[in-house]
Amino acid sequence: MAPAAETVLDEVDGEEGAGGAPAATGFRGRVLRSPAVAGPLAAALLTGVLLCLATRFSRSHPFGPVTRNIVDLGQQYLPFHAYWRSFLLGETHGDAFLNWNSGFGSNFLGDIGTYLSSPFDLLVVLFPADRIELALYVVTALKIAAAGAAAALLLLRLRPGPWPLAAVLGTAYALSGWTFNVGAPVPMWLDGLVAFPLLCLVGEWALAGRRPVLGPLVVALAWTANFYTAYMATVGAAVVLVVRLLTAEAAAGARRRLAGALRAARSVLIGIGLAAPLVVVVFLATRVADPTPVTTFTPAAWTDVLARFLPATANLSSPALFIGTPALALALTLPCNRAVAPRVRTGWSAAIVLVTLSLQWEPTHLLWHAGASPNGVPYRQTFVLCGLLIVAAWFSAAPGVPRPAALLGGLALLGILAFTAGGSADIDGWTYPAFGVAVVLALAAALLARPGDRGSPPDERASTASDASADRVRARSAPGVLPAGAPPGARAWPAALRPAALRPAVLRPTARVLPVLAVVLLVAAQAGETVVTGKRIEEQQRAEVAWSPRIGPWHEAVAEEAARADAWPRHRTDPGEVPGGNDVLLVGGQGPEYYSSLTAEVTSRTLDSLGFGHYAKGRHPVTLDNPVTDALFSIGTRIRSRPTEPVRQDALPRATVSVTTTPVPPLVTVRPPNRPATRPGDSAFARQERLLGAEVYDVPAVSRTGRVLAARCPAGSQVWFWAPEYRGGAALAGGPTVDFEGKPPAVRAPLRALGTVPGSGEVRIELSPEGRTRLPRQPLGCLVRDRLDSAVRELTATGATEVRTTGHTVTAVLPPGSTGTAVLAVPRVSGWRCAAGDAELRPARAHQGLVAVPLDGRANTVTCSFRPPGLKLGGAVGLAALLALIATAAFRGRRQEFTRSARADRSPGKAEG
């Protein structure tokens, strides 16, 4: 830990500056001029401006008409934030435990911990409901700006240096290729980007024996905001801590190093413990979530890895390592920079090489991802390596402009990298032009900065900022500080860029202008490349991945109808198909649409078995417009909408909307103890009938000739085609073609109606498949509406006479003497507890995948309540961690009091007395 960095933080704490004399401008002036304040503020401002410019040049919302809602951003995060706003304002039926709007009832606390627990997400309440896209963009921008500020603060803490350089490098970290390619489309991961430099600061405080209470609180905040990327950030911070311990001066003995490491471990353990009430809930919800197919890690080609250091490259299958050519060039000068202590050069260079290799080796790949290779983006930890590169750049450039030999060495490595990467398919037409311009501007900045100290007195040129105040700082340093020092003869940055207390009294005009011009060129090089990279990545993503249109008249029209028709809990309202996923979170209602990493396997399997479709390998169930399932799940109002024009990326979608209300059984129904046997088999038709308790389909034998299916059904019945793995069209003779999108395992096609059976009773279906035709053994079912109506009347007559719901509890009043099984039309996910009458709540039973309660005829009420699994365990761990934090604070207070008493006893006045 550099001593002058301790001084930097002391200035913020209100102590005197590095020069030892109080500033004439008072406390506020000292704070604003402090590098520890100016650097992070400048980094945050520059980061925000460049992000907005990149968005503007790509014509994306909110600075253009084109949607930003690609993949999960539009299908998960935008709907979840819309619901989060409504929840915070008290406008939802559910509470923090249960979300009634999604998946027929889902674990909302788990989703909060996964998607919405960042403090930045609270800002959505400041925006109106029809500006939720703007709210999410502001949240995203603030997270990225905060990451830039945190990185700049970390750099200034690691060792002294000019705050403008710290600001530029902080911006380089915040706007890396990882941010544009991975973080911005998945805003929850941006909390890890913020967490990494903050957790490194916690390590620095631990080494210095400072802030024993604040450190665990920072860890807790990071793990609460997003524990997934916080885990990666913690691993990265551990790497930084190890390097700091190994590169410390010899004066820091083994005992003091061990003490610092133990203090860091204490902070991490207490912090994670404080976050346990949320982390444990998410962890257990993940264990029962619908499993995605096992992924085998395949390392990217090294040519592609090297290409990702360059601007304007995008590919989710390789690590996004772009940090800007100027920042990368400075990092590459570190191994050759003799102005930096050998142990520092060796330690950081080795750490970067080893971490880079760890991205490509499966055992360490699994370590970075907590033992499970992720689907989709395999290099989610790349932001840590970007941060290490920024630190290397800072250690090389903070003592002064690298000498010509170091610059030539860095440029040579940069040239080799750029040349080797030329064969990668990730190289864009903008890559090398932007790279070349940035190299020229960065070289010009270096040349202007090097002679900038000619206006300084001779003794000022020969010393660094660290040397100038080392004795004074060491005298004030807290126990446990591990000073890094600097080798003799290190060149200082121009005097105009040094802290005010270390500048000479008079500077020549050249010494004032040239350094400022050098900073301007450096910022221009870094900023120009960053904006080009952000623009091109957004454009490439929109062209290559799935996207959702912006929220517009279509969503608004459905939301108005859903609000008008809402009759919960008397029955559900399904808003139907609206562009994007998690539609019910945007427009209201209580349908099955749900897209989350925590979608329970019970929910997915139950809905799949009944003929529902899904995306995302099962974690995104979609609506099913089928009268039988409407009866099963008490969907009394169904909203149907169709676009009036093609849905485009640069236009607001419009649609026609219709509403249909039909009689359905209540949310809680009763199945008699001795039900007649229903149709055997594993088809969606048989499963629907078993859950309904009545045969309502005629399931005919099907003959197939080429692409034609033939069967016979009762005249006037409705033909339903069930082919979950089929991709292509199907048309009843004389009717329109209905499209199916089966693509296992990612996409499962839902059950669809093809038309009405003619008077002849002959059913003839023409298929137009795309690729191989895969059909189940019983693909056809003919629904006889009179049978269904009779079953609905019976379930209504024997079902609940009254249903009441609170945030996570359902209470139903049943007809007296009810026996058999009460069925709540909710998937039986972990956490449901039920009881009949006044009995104690116990884990609910299941009936064909739904929540069930046995009835003995004595109770006429049923109560079911949902509590997220892990809440008790997490609360206990959190309480223990809180007690440990209080004990730490108390011990710290007593130690400080003892120290003050000892100093008072040693004071001259005391001695004379």
Secondary structure, 3 states (H helix, E strand, C coil): CCHHHHHHHHHHCCCCCCCCCCCCCHHHHHHHHCHHHHHHHHHHHHHHHHHHHHHHHCCECCCCCECCCEHHHHHHHHHHHHHHHHHHCCCCCCCCCEECCCCCCEEHHHHHHHHHCCHHHHHHHHCCHHHHHHHHHHHHHHHHHHHHHHHHHHHHHHCCCCHHHHHHHHHHHHCCHHHHHHHCCCHHHHHHHHHHHHHHHHHHHHHHCCCCCHHHHHHHHHHHHCHHHHHHHHHHHHHHHHHHHHCCCCCCCHHHHHHHHHHHHHHHHHHHHHHHHHHHHHHHHHHCECCCCCCCCCCCCHHHHHHCCCCCCCCCCCCCCCCCHHHHHHHHHHHHCCCCCHHHHHHHHHHHHHHHHHHHCHHHHHHHCCCCCCCCCCCCCHHHHHHHHHHHHHHHHCCCCCCHHHHHHHHHHHHHHHHHHHHCCCCCCCHHHHHHHHHHHHHHHHHHHHHHHHHCCHHHHCCCHHHHHHHHHHHHCCCCCCCCCCCCCCCCCCHHHCCHHHCCCCCCHHHHHHHHHHHHHHHHHHHHHHHHHHHHHHHHHHHHCCECCCCCHHHHHHHHHHHHHCCCCCCEEECCCCCCCCHHHHHCCCCCCCCCCCCEHHHHHHHHHCCCCEEHHHCEECCCCCHHHHHHCCEEEEEEEEECCCCCCCCCCCEEEEEEECCCCCCEEEECCCCCCCCCCCCHHHHHHHHHCCCCEECCCCEEECCEEEEECCCCCEEEECCCCCEEEEEECCCCCEEEECECCCEECCCEEEEECCCCCEEEEEEEECCCCCCCCCCEEEECHHHHHHHHHHHHHHCCCEEEECCCEEEEECCCCCEEEEEEEEECCCCEEEEECCCCCEECEEECCEEEEEEECCCCEEEEEECCCCHHHHHHHHHHHHHHHHHHHHHHHHHHHHHHHHHHHHCHHHHHC
